[in-house]
Amino acid sequence: MSLFKIFDVAGSALSAQSVRLNTIASNLANAEGVSSTAEGAYRARHPVFAAVLDAAGRAEGVRVVGVVEDARAPRPEHMPGHPLADENGYVWFSTVNPIEEMADMMSAESTYRNNVEMIDTVRQLMLRTLQIGRR
């Protein structure tokens, strides 16, 4: 593998983690959203990643293949006085669990930071290697 391929792999990981962080931000923004129907309630979204392989089956990076909605059912809460309550007095809350989202955000941030550090380390090593030839 070429040293320059490391930048491609890390760059694709940075891009994927950016999508993950944006999805988490959207989920957190809608965590307390309510609806008058179960179908209208916000469902948490999660990106799906896939490895990018070369012809020999070696990993060349990662890409986002899609974003899926949470399969859990929205949480009903009996609130007959709420303006969005249905005919039975229920309001439907989103499927977002803020604690899970925060844990996922910390993991995504750590992965993003590790890839930035890897790019910086490889860049520094390449510069030092070039300096060896100058002495």
Backbone as a chain_set.jsonl record, in Angstrom:
{"seq": "MSLFKIFDVAGSALSAQSVRLNTIASNLANAEGVSSTAEGAYRARHPVFAAVLDAAGRAEGVRVVGVVEDARAPRPEHMPGHPLADENGYVWFSTVNPIEEMADMMSAESTYRNNVEMIDTVRQLMLRTLQIGRR", "coords": {"N": [[0.845, -1.181, 0.0], [0.58, 2.144, -0.856], [2.008, 4.977, 0.746], [0.562, 7.27, 0.38], [-2.005, 6.342, 0.067], [-2.896, 6.054, 2.605], [-3.823, 8.538, 3.32], [-6.115, 8.679, 1.747], [-7.692, 6.613, 2.838], [-7.988, 7.464, 5.523], [-9.211, 9.916, 5.022], [-11.659, 9.122, 3.901], [-12.738, 7.911, 6.14], [-12.963, 10.127, 7.826], [-14.922, 11.563, 6.452], [-17.09, 9.779, 6.627], [-17.48, 9.722, 9.412], [-18.233, 12.34, 9.797], [-20.768, 12.38, 8.608], [-22.004, 10.648, 10.382], [-21.855, 12.163, 12.786], [-23.424, 14.392, 12.049], [-25.891, 13.141, 11.686], [-26.398, 12.259, 14.283], [-26.603, 14.754, 15.546], [-28.942, 15.7, 14.336], [-30.733, 13.794, 15.312], [-30.62, 14.346, 18.094], [-31.627, 16.942, 18.073], [-34.254, 16.442, 17.518], [-35.158, 14.971, 19.637], [-37.098, 15.439, 21.622], [-39.361, 15.723, 20.167], [-42.823, 15.684, 19.274], [-45.847, 14.06, 18.142], [-49.113, 13.734, 16.679], [-49.731, 11.284, 15.789], [-48.568, 7.87, 15.617], [-47.212, 7.245, 13.293], [-46.324, 9.706, 12.426], [-44.423, 10.475, 14.231], [-41.059, 11.332, 15.033], [-38.399, 9.277, 14.037], [-35.385, 7.904, 15.171], [-32.355, 8.208, 13.318], [-29.789, 6.375, 11.658], [-26.555, 6.087, 10.281], [-25.331, 3.816, 7.767], [-22.463, 2.016, 7.239], [-19.992, 0.875, 4.864], [-17.245, -1.135, 3.857], [-14.781, -0.093, 1.525], [-13.399, -1.825, -1.046], [-10.453, -2.89, -2.822], [-9.513, -4.389, -6.018], [-8.176, -6.666, -5.213], [-9.328, -7.263, -2.857], [-8.555, -5.83, -0.658], [-8.871, -3.44, 1.948], [-9.8, -0.138, 1.177], [-10.915, 2.025, 2.245], [-13.824, 3.627, 3.649], [-17.347, 3.967, 3.209], [-20.487, 5.691, 3.207], [-23.401, 3.944, 2.935], [-26.03, 4.355, 3.241], [-28.821, 5.657, 5.163], [-30.601, 4.576, 7.877], [-33.812, 4.229, 9.47], [-34.771, 4.049, 12.895], [-36.098, 1.048, 14.212], [-37.677, 0.822, 16.399], [-40.799, 1.353, 18.107], [-42.609, 4.441, 18.36], [-42.93, 6.267, 21.447], [-45.856, 6.298, 23.278], [-47.682, 8.733, 25.141], [-49.979, 9.563, 27.619], [-51.683, 12.433, 27.387], [-54.113, 14.245, 27.612], [-54.779, 17.02, 27.442], [-53.001, 18.181, 25.707], [-52.254, 19.984, 22.712], [-51.638, 18.415, 20.46], [-52.694, 15.955, 20.981], [-54.189, 12.79, 20.274], [-57.453, 11.367, 19.417], [-57.808, 9.684, 21.579], [-56.367, 10.876, 23.543], [-53.607, 10.642, 23.463], [-50.174, 11.44, 22.941], [-47.468, 11.147, 20.736], [-44.145, 10.335, 21.165], [-40.749, 10.814, 19.967], [-38.378, 8.271, 18.855], [-35.868, 8.652, 19.794], [-33.159, 8.174, 21.934], [-31.611, 10.1, 24.119], [-29.348, 9.543, 25.731], [-28.131, 7.289, 24.552], [-27.524, 8.47, 22.111], [-25.69, 10.468, 22.858], [-23.58, 8.873, 23.797], [-22.931, 7.598, 21.403], [-22.153, 9.831, 19.964], [-19.828, 10.583, 21.334], [-18.207, 8.41, 20.714], [-18.042, 8.663, 17.898], [-16.774, 11.145, 17.706], [-14.328, 10.555, 18.903], [-13.309, 8.644, 17.104], [-13.13, 10.241, 14.819], [-11.223, 12.139, 15.681], [-9.011, 10.43, 16.095], [-8.44, 9.656, 13.456], [-7.704, 12.121, 12.344], [-5.384, 12.588, 13.829], [-3.861, 10.438, 12.923], [-3.464, 11.112, 10.221], [-1.941, 13.433, 10.59], [0.324, 12.365, 11.897], [1.383, 10.62, 9.929], [1.957, 12.488, 7.94], [3.948, 14.006, 9.259], [5.926, 12.004, 9.57], [6.528, 11.484, 6.894], [7.632, 13.945, 6.136], [9.904, 13.977, 7.803], [11.269, 11.805, 6.759], [11.956, 12.788, 4.253], [13.738, 14.742, 5.068], [15.898, 13.272, 5.94], [17.31, 12.541, 3.66], [18.489, 14.927, 3.007], [20.637, 15.413, 4.558]], "CA": [[0.0, 0.0, 0.0], [1.293, 3.409, -0.923], [1.791, 5.847, 1.9], [-0.464, 8.254, 0.047], [-3.301, 5.688, 0.24], [-3.303, 6.272, 3.994], [-4.617, 9.769, 3.333], [-7.423, 8.355, 1.169], [-8.432, 5.81, 3.812], [-8.346, 8.325, 6.65], [-10.157, 10.914, 4.526], [-12.983, 8.503, 3.785], [-13.218, 7.719, 7.509], [-13.39, 11.443, 8.309], [-16.188, 11.875, 5.791], [-18.125, 8.912, 7.203], [-17.762, 10.164, 10.775], [-18.964, 13.605, 9.69], [-22.161, 11.999, 8.382], [-22.473, 10.092, 11.654], [-22.046, 13.267, 13.731], [-24.577, 15.175, 11.605], [-27.088, 12.351, 11.96], [-26.6, 12.321, 15.73], [-27.083, 16.105, 15.85], [-30.341, 15.734, 13.918], [-31.499, 12.994, 16.272], [-30.719, 15.078, 19.357], [-32.505, 18.092, 17.865], [-35.636, 15.962, 17.462], [-35.358, 14.022, 20.734], [-38.338, 15.708, 22.364], [-40.432, 15.987, 19.221], [-44.072, 14.942, 19.493], [-46.753, 13.994, 17.008], [-50.455, 13.265, 17.028], [-49.838, 9.898, 15.326], [-47.345, 7.076, 15.728], [-46.539, 7.318, 12.005], [-45.743, 11.031, 12.275], [-43.37, 10.705, 15.233], [-39.688, 11.242, 14.515], [-37.649, 8.06, 14.355], [-33.939, 8.123, 15.132], [-31.709, 7.766, 12.082], [-28.425, 5.881, 11.864], [-25.884, 5.794, 9.011], [-24.821, 2.464, 7.544], [-21.154, 2.098, 6.59], [-19.477, -0.313, 4.173], [-15.839, -1.037, 3.473], [-14.468, 0.03, 0.103], [-12.327, -2.795, -1.297], [-9.844, -2.858, -4.156], [-9.72, -5.622, -6.785], [-7.588, -7.792, -4.489], [-10.075, -7.465, -1.621], [-7.959, -5.068, 0.445], [-9.65, -2.254, 2.311], [-9.32, 1.149, 0.672], [-11.633, 3.09, 2.921], [-15.186, 3.372, 4.102], [-18.317, 4.886, 2.628], [-21.842, 5.618, 3.759], [-24.271, 3.337, 1.926], [-27.402, 4.785, 3.473], [-29.227, 6.03, 6.514], [-31.804, 3.809, 8.207], [-34.597, 4.702, 10.605], [-34.903, 3.155, 14.041], [-37.252, 0.158, 14.096], [-38.494, 0.876, 17.616], [-42.058, 2.091, 18.013], [-42.625, 5.682, 19.136], [-43.452, 6.121, 22.81], [-47.074, 7.067, 23.516], [-47.868, 9.263, 26.494], [-51.342, 10.069, 27.77], [-51.695, 13.87, 27.692], [-55.349, 14.676, 26.942], [-54.858, 18.461, 27.243], [-51.994, 18.621, 24.742], [-52.873, 20.309, 21.418], [-51.401, 17.362, 19.465], [-53.231, 14.675, 21.458], [-55.153, 12.161, 19.368], [-58.811, 11.245, 19.974], [-57.722, 8.956, 22.85], [-55.575, 11.682, 24.47], [-52.2, 10.257, 23.42], [-49.168, 12.147, 22.153], [-46.421, 10.173, 20.393], [-42.79, 10.892, 21.262], [-39.748, 10.229, 19.064], [-37.661, 7.077, 19.326], [-34.501, 9.052, 20.119], [-32.701, 8.045, 23.314], [-30.49, 11.046, 24.191], [-28.151, 8.945, 26.344], [-27.492, 6.494, 23.497], [-26.996, 9.396, 21.104], [-24.493, 11.115, 23.401], [-22.516, 7.867, 23.79], [-22.552, 7.423, 20.007], [-21.443, 11.047, 19.572], [-18.485, 10.511, 21.906], [-17.479, 7.419, 19.919], [-17.777, 9.248, 16.583], [-15.777, 12.21, 17.898], [-13.043, 9.895, 19.17], [-12.867, 8.056, 15.844], [-12.749, 11.364, 13.953], [-9.964, 12.677, 16.213], [-7.947, 9.446, 15.833], [-8.076, 9.727, 12.035], [-6.962, 13.37, 12.148], [-4.05, 12.374, 14.397], [-3.139, 9.524, 12.046], [-3.04, 11.901, 9.068], [-0.864, 14.316, 11.023], [1.506, 11.546, 12.171], [1.942, 10.163, 8.648], [2.533, 13.672, 7.3], [5.208, 14.308, 9.946], [6.897, 10.963, 9.233], [6.95, 11.693, 5.513], [8.528, 15.1, 6.133], [11.174, 13.567, 8.423], [11.941, 10.93, 5.809], [12.546, 13.666, 3.245], [14.858, 15.455, 5.679], [17.035, 12.345, 6.059], [18.064, 12.616, 2.416], [19.136, 16.228, 2.865], [21.808, 15.487, 5.441]], "C": [[0.888, 1.241, 0.0], [1.003, 4.231, 0.328], [0.702, 6.868, 1.626], [-1.864, 7.674, 0.167], [-3.821, 5.891, 1.66], [-4.168, 7.52, 4.091], [-6.019, 9.526, 2.766], [-8.295, 7.596, 2.17], [-8.9, 6.685, 4.972], [-9.354, 9.391, 6.227], [-11.558, 10.35, 4.385], [-13.578, 8.251, 5.167], [-13.695, 9.039, 8.105], [-14.747, 11.823, 7.72], [-17.333, 11.059, 6.39], [-18.485, 9.354, 8.622], [-18.477, 11.516, 10.789], [-20.456, 13.341, 9.47], [-22.76, 11.472, 9.68], [-22.756, 11.2, 12.668], [-23.238, 14.137, 13.336], [-25.892, 14.451, 11.868], [-27.415, 12.381, 13.446], [-27.151, 13.688, 16.125], [-28.562, 16.244, 15.475], [-31.218, 14.952, 14.893], [-31.689, 13.747, 17.584], [-31.643, 16.29, 19.23], [-33.979, 17.693, 17.88], [-35.998, 15.032, 18.618], [-36.675, 14.225, 21.473], [-39.497, 16.049, 21.441], [-41.645, 15.12, 19.502], [-44.919, 15.0, 18.233], [-48.106, 13.504, 17.498], [-50.678, 11.827, 16.572], [-48.505, 9.181, 15.499], [-46.538, 7.166, 14.433], [-45.818, 8.652, 11.819], [-44.608, 11.334, 13.235], [-41.997, 10.505, 14.6], [-39.049, 9.941, 14.967], [-36.162, 8.362, 14.197], [-33.371, 7.538, 13.843], [-30.254, 7.39, 12.376], [-27.778, 5.585, 10.511], [-25.394, 4.352, 8.972], [-23.54, 2.606, 6.734], [-20.815, 0.782, 5.901], [-18.024, -0.064, 3.827], [-15.731, -0.907, 1.961], [-13.253, -0.853, -0.136], [-11.757, -2.606, -2.696], [-10.07, -4.209, -4.833], [-9.184, -6.853, -6.063], [-8.303, -8.05, -3.16], [-9.49, -6.746, -0.412], [-8.782, -3.807, 0.693], [-8.988, -0.991, 1.785], [-10.025, 2.318, 1.338], [-13.003, 2.642, 3.368], [-16.107, 4.373, 3.414], [-19.661, 4.688, 3.308], [-22.734, 5.07, 2.658], [-25.732, 3.736, 2.119], [-27.617, 5.207, 4.908], [-30.54, 5.311, 6.779], [-32.502, 4.432, 9.407], [-34.677, 3.614, 11.663], [-36.181, 2.326, 13.901], [-38.152, 0.203, 15.332], [-39.758, 1.71, 17.39], [-41.963, 3.374, 18.835], [-43.316, 5.453, 20.484], [-44.717, 6.964, 22.981], [-47.122, 7.559, 24.967], [-49.25, 9.902, 26.554], [-51.294, 11.512, 28.266], [-52.932, 14.484, 27.041], [-55.446, 16.184, 26.681], [-53.886, 19.002, 26.21], [-52.653, 18.903, 23.384], [-52.677, 19.242, 20.338], [-51.959, 16.003, 19.88], [-54.234, 14.126, 20.448], [-56.512, 12.035, 20.065], [-58.849, 10.487, 21.299], [-56.881, 9.703, 23.888], [-54.089, 11.362, 24.48], [-51.388, 11.166, 22.5], [-48.037, 11.147, 21.94], [-45.066, 10.858, 20.355], [-41.827, 10.144, 20.348], [-39.072, 9.014, 19.701], [-36.231, 7.386, 19.747], [-34.248, 8.872, 21.613], [-31.471, 8.949, 23.448], [-29.219, 10.458, 24.796], [-27.403, 8.096, 25.321], [-26.841, 7.401, 22.457], [-25.72, 10.074, 21.599], [-23.315, 10.144, 23.426], [-22.012, 7.64, 22.363], [-21.763, 8.637, 19.513], [-20.008, 11.037, 20.105], [-17.625, 9.527, 21.118], [-17.113, 7.982, 18.546], [-16.703, 10.325, 16.676], [-14.404, 11.622, 18.118], [-12.472, 9.285, 17.887], [-12.395, 9.142, 14.878], [-11.386, 11.91, 14.374], [-8.806, 11.725, 15.933], [-7.502, 9.481, 14.376], [-7.322, 11.01, 11.718], [-5.535, 13.215, 12.668], [-3.222, 11.442, 13.525], [-2.631, 10.268, 10.809], [-1.857, 12.786, 9.434], [0.431, 13.54, 11.275], [2.169, 11.087, 10.88], [2.597, 11.329, 7.916], [3.879, 14.021, 7.923], [6.291, 13.287, 9.614], [7.408, 11.118, 7.806], [7.915, 12.875, 5.415], [9.889, 14.753, 6.736], [11.972, 12.668, 7.499], [12.61, 11.757, 4.717], [13.76, 14.409, 3.795], [16.081, 14.567, 5.822], [17.906, 12.439, 4.819], [18.812, 13.912, 2.238], [20.423, 16.313, 3.693], [23.011, 14.85, 4.854]], "O": [[1.834, 1.344, 0.781], [-0.093, 4.186, 0.887], [-0.005, 7.285, 2.543], [-2.823, 8.424, 0.35], [-5.029, 5.899, 1.893], [-5.133, 7.555, 4.854], [-6.995, 10.1, 3.249], [-9.479, 7.893, 2.33], [-10.07, 6.648, 5.354], [-10.253, 9.731, 6.996], [-12.537, 11.022, 4.711], [-14.79, 8.363, 5.349], [-14.706, 9.077, 8.806], [-15.612, 12.346, 8.423], [-18.418, 11.589, 6.632], [-19.658, 9.361, 8.993], [-19.247, 11.798, 11.707], [-21.304, 13.999, 10.074], [-23.89, 11.81, 10.034], [-23.789, 11.176, 13.337], [-23.989, 14.577, 14.207], [-26.889, 15.075, 12.23], [-28.579, 12.512, 13.826], [-28.064, 13.774, 16.946], [-29.34, 16.84, 16.22], [-32.309, 15.393, 15.253], [-32.794, 13.783, 18.126], [-32.36, 16.625, 20.172], [-34.846, 18.502, 18.211], [-37.038, 14.375, 18.578], [-37.296, 13.253, 21.903], [-40.503, 16.603, 21.883], [-41.517, 13.967, 19.916], [-44.736, 15.864, 17.376], [-48.226, 12.936, 18.583], [-51.687, 11.213, 16.919], [-47.447, 9.811, 15.523], [-45.307, 7.162, 14.473], [-44.805, 8.713, 11.122], [-43.908, 12.334, 13.078], [-41.801, 9.633, 13.753], [-39.148, 9.555, 16.132], [-35.737, 8.989, 13.226], [-33.841, 6.514, 13.345], [-29.589, 7.996, 13.216], [-28.379, 4.906, 9.678], [-25.086, 3.752, 10.002], [-23.529, 3.234, 5.675], [-21.285, -0.284, 6.3], [-17.62, 1.063, 3.542], [-16.488, -1.527, 1.214], [-12.206, -0.665, 0.484], [-12.463, -2.22, -3.627], [-10.746, -5.076, -4.279], [-9.678, -7.96, -6.274], [-7.923, -8.957, -2.419], [-9.877, -7.017, 0.724], [-9.314, -3.197, -0.235], [-7.78, -0.797, 1.926], [-9.752, 3.476, 1.02], [-13.301, 1.451, 3.454], [-15.697, 5.485, 3.079], [-19.927, 3.645, 3.907], [-22.821, 5.65, 1.576], [-26.569, 3.481, 1.254], [-26.721, 5.125, 5.748], [-31.483, 5.424, 5.997], [-31.873, 5.075, 10.248], [-34.653, 2.421, 11.36], [-37.225, 2.851, 13.514], [-39.266, -0.322, 15.309], [-39.773, 2.644, 16.588], [-41.315, 3.398, 19.882], [-44.162, 4.571, 20.632], [-44.674, 8.188, 22.85], [-46.662, 6.883, 25.887], [-49.642, 10.669, 25.674], [-50.917, 11.78, 29.407], [-52.818, 15.169, 26.025], [-56.152, 16.583, 25.755], [-53.948, 20.184, 25.873], [-53.518, 18.142, 22.951], [-53.467, 19.169, 19.397], [-51.721, 15.005, 19.2], [-55.014, 14.866, 19.849], [-56.695, 12.539, 21.173], [-59.805, 10.623, 22.063], [-56.701, 9.21, 25.001], [-53.378, 11.762, 25.402], [-51.848, 11.595, 21.442], [-47.688, 10.393, 22.847], [-44.857, 11.825, 19.621], [-42.06, 8.987, 19.998], [-39.18, 8.769, 20.903], [-35.46, 6.468, 20.029], [-35.015, 9.35, 22.448], [-30.4, 8.607, 22.946], [-28.118, 10.846, 24.404], [-26.177, 8.171, 25.23], [-25.738, 7.127, 21.985], [-24.77, 10.236, 20.833], [-22.187, 10.526, 23.118], [-20.808, 7.506, 22.14], [-20.819, 8.493, 18.737], [-19.081, 11.439, 19.402], [-16.445, 9.785, 20.88], [-15.988, 7.794, 18.083], [-15.823, 10.405, 15.819], [-13.417, 12.126, 17.582], [-11.275, 9.403, 17.624], [-11.38, 8.979, 14.201], [-10.506, 12.119, 13.539], [-7.72, 12.175, 15.567], [-6.312, 9.349, 14.091], [-6.395, 10.995, 10.908], [-4.586, 13.659, 12.022], [-2.013, 11.629, 13.395], [-1.488, 10.072, 10.397], [-0.887, 12.881, 8.682], [1.512, 14.003, 10.911], [3.392, 11.157, 10.754], [3.672, 11.174, 7.336], [4.842, 14.301, 7.21], [7.446, 13.655, 9.399], [8.591, 10.906, 7.542], [8.906, 12.808, 4.688], [10.919, 15.194, 6.226], [13.2, 12.748, 7.45], [13.726, 11.444, 4.305], [14.709, 14.674, 3.058], [17.204, 15.071, 5.824], [19.132, 12.419, 4.928], [19.699, 13.993, 1.388], [21.21, 17.24, 3.503], [24.07, 14.835, 5.482]]}, "num_chains": 1, "name": "protein.A"}
